[in-house]
Amino acid sequence: MTHIAVRSVSLTYDTPAGAVHAVDNVSFEIAQSEFVCLVGPSGCGKSTMLNIIAGFLKPTGGEISIGGKPVTGHGTDRGVVFQDFAQLFPWRTALGNVSFGLEMKGVGKAERTEIAMEQLRLVKLEKFANSYPHHLSGGMQQRVAIARALAYNPSVLLMDEPFAALDALTRDDMQKLLAEVWRETKKTVVYVTHNVAEAVYLADRVIVMSPHPGRMKAVVPITLSRPRDPLSVEFLEGQKLLLRELGQVQGAH
């Protein structure tokens, strides 16, 4: 069943040097509970595409629908996690950050605390509920951000390079955690990354974007069974396949 439909979406910016096509005539569909990665070199429009799906940017052409309803702005059916650790409120504890969206929705204190603690348990941080962001490592802060995005139970989770600023070991741990969270919550996930191994580890399908202007170049299915072994021959073959697509993208410019 199609959950997200992107139909002929374009976004053009006017600049002093003329029009810039950030995204050009992109169309794809994402099924319910599917994990899709957007991959491509810098400037290919992958983050712009995510921000259009989130409703933060309005396309200059085409349309997006989620669950059959047109996207006209940001809605509570979408949770968003960014790369920047500063997305958390420094004056709120982990619990306070996770319960923020529920508070804005008018959910009572006892209920929102219960829901927030459930999400912190999901990301294995229940023992740090009363810690402030500056007491938490980068990986832990991103876990709080994921818990916050899930707390008001959106059907779609949108993630823009959430682990890019983490060290390699922490990033590996976070990828494993996210795969577990996705398996447990069955959310539809759209995940932007420039990391090919990360895309092969996480995705059901990878959409490869090409720059100048931001177009969709290929859709690569990742058919490996889960949990995935990054050291297996099949995993390395998946990476090679994606790198070939990206090499053709970069070699064309």
N, C-alpha and C positions, 0 to 999 in steps of 0.2 A: 504494500500500500504506500503510495507517494505521500510523504509528509511535508517536504519542502520542494516547491517548484520554482525554478529560476527561468524566466522566459525572456529571451532577447534583451538582457539587461546591459545597458551602457551608462557610463558616467563620464562626462566631459567637463573639465575645469577650464575657465577662461583665465589666462595669465597675460601679463604684458607682452610675452613673446608669442602669444597666440593660443589657440585651443589645445589642451592636452587631453588625450583619450586615456583615462586611467583604467577603464574597463570598456571593452568593445564587443557588443553583441554576444554575450555569454548566456548559454542555456544549459541547464542540467536539472535532474531530479534526484532527490534523496529519499530513500525509503524509511518508514518508521523504524526506529532503533538502530539505524545504520550508522557506522562510524566512517566519516569521509574526511580525508586530509586534502587541503589545497597546498600544492607545492610549486615552487618556481623561483627564479632568481629575483633579486631586489628589483623593485619597480615593475613587477609583472601584474600588479593589481590584486594580489591575493588578500591582503589586509583590507583593501578598499571593498572587495567583494564581501568579506565578513561583516564589515561595518554597514553595508547596504542591507544584508540579511538581518542584522541586529536592529535596523531602523534608525541608526544614527546618521546615515547619509541617504539622501533621496536620489534615486537614479534619474538621469536625464532621458532615458528611454527604457522600455520594457517594464516588466512587473515581477514581483515575488509574492508567492502565497505560502502560508504555513497552515497545514490542516484545512486547506481549501479557502482560507480567509486571506485577503490581500494585506500585505505589510504596508502600513501607512506611517509608522513611527515605532518607537521602542515599546514593547509590551511584556507583561509578566509571563508570557509563554516562552520567553527566551532568557536564559541566564548567560552572562558574559564574564569570561576570565581573561585578563590582559597579562602581558609580560611584566609590567612594572609592579614592583613590590609596594609602591606608594598607593596602590588601589585600596588598601585597607585604611580604616580610620585609626590614626595612632592613639587617639584618646579613648578608644574602646578596646575592651578585652577581646580575646578570640570569640568568646560566647556573644559578646555585645556586637561584634562585627557580623557574625553569622545570623543573629536574630534581627538585624537592622531592617531588612526588607519586610519581614513579618510585622515589625513594629509599625512601619509605614502603611501597611495594609490594615492596621487596627486589630491585629490578633492579640488576645489577652496575654498577660505576662507569663502565666504558668504554662499555657499552651506553646507559646513561642520558645520558651526555655527548653521545653521537652523536645520540640522539633529541632532546635539548634543543637542540643546535646546529641540527638540521634545522628545528625549530619557530621558532627565532630567525631563521633564514634566510627562512622563510615570511613573517614580519612585518618583514623587512628590518632586523634589528637584530644580525646576526651579528658586526659590528665592535664592538658594545658588550657582548659576552658577559661581560667581566670588570668592567663598571661596576656600581656600587652604585646603588640607587634614587634617592638624593639627588643623584646626578650626572646623572640623566636628567630630561628635560622631562616634563610631564604626559602628553602624547601618547605619548611613548616608554614611560612606565611602564604605560600602558594596553595598549600592544603587548606588553610583557612579560607582563602579566596574561592576555592572550588566548593567547599562546604557552604559558603555564603550564596554562591550562584545556584546551588541545588536546594537551598532551604525553602524557597517558596514554590518548590515543585514545578519548575518549568518543563515543558515537553522537549525543548531544544537546548543544548549546551553549546555555546559558541566560544572558541578558545583561540586567542591570537598569540602564537609562540610563547605559551605560558612558562615553558621550562628553559628558554633560550639563555637566560641570565644565570642559570645554576651551573655549578661545577659538574663534570661528567658523571661522577658516582651518584650524586644527588639526583641528577636528571634521569639516570637509569632507574633509580628507586621510584621516582615520581611517575615514570612511564608505566611501571608495574602496578603502582597504586591506581592510576587512572584506568588501566585496563580492568582492574578488579571493580572499581566504582561503576564503570560503564556496564560490566556484566551484571552487577547487582541492581542497577537502577533502570537499565534498558532505555536510557535517553537516546535521542537522535543527536549525534555530535558532529559539528563542523569544526575542523581543527587546522589552523594555519601553521605551517612549519617550513623552514628551509633545510631541515635535517632529513636526509633520505632514509637513514636507518630508523629514525623515529616514525616516519610515515609507514614504513614496512612493518614495524612492530605493532602499530596501533590500528591501522586502517583496514576496513573492508574494501574500500576503493580509494584510489588516489587520483585527484584531478590535477593535471599538469598544466600550468599557465605559462604563457610566453609574453615577453614584454614588448612595448612600443608597437602598437597599443596593447593593453592587457587583454589577451584572448585566451580561450581554452584550446590547448593543443592536443591533449590526449586524456583518456580516462583509462587508468590501469587497475584492473581488479587484483586484490591480494588474496589468494585462495589458501594461504597457509592455515593449518589448524592452530587453535589457541589452547594453552598459552604458547607463545612463540619463542623459539630458541634463536637468539641473534648469532649464534656460532654455527648454525646448521647450514648445509650446502644450499637448501631451498631458500633460506633467508638471504644468503649472499646473492643468489640468482635474482631474487626480487629486487635487491638493491641495484644490481647491474642493469636490469630492465628499466628501472626508473632513471638511473644515471644516463642511459642511452637516450631516453626521451629528453632529459634536461640538456645533454650535450648537443643534441640537434637544435634545441631552443637557442642555446648560447652561441653555437657555431653559425647560426643564421644571421647574427648581428655583429 
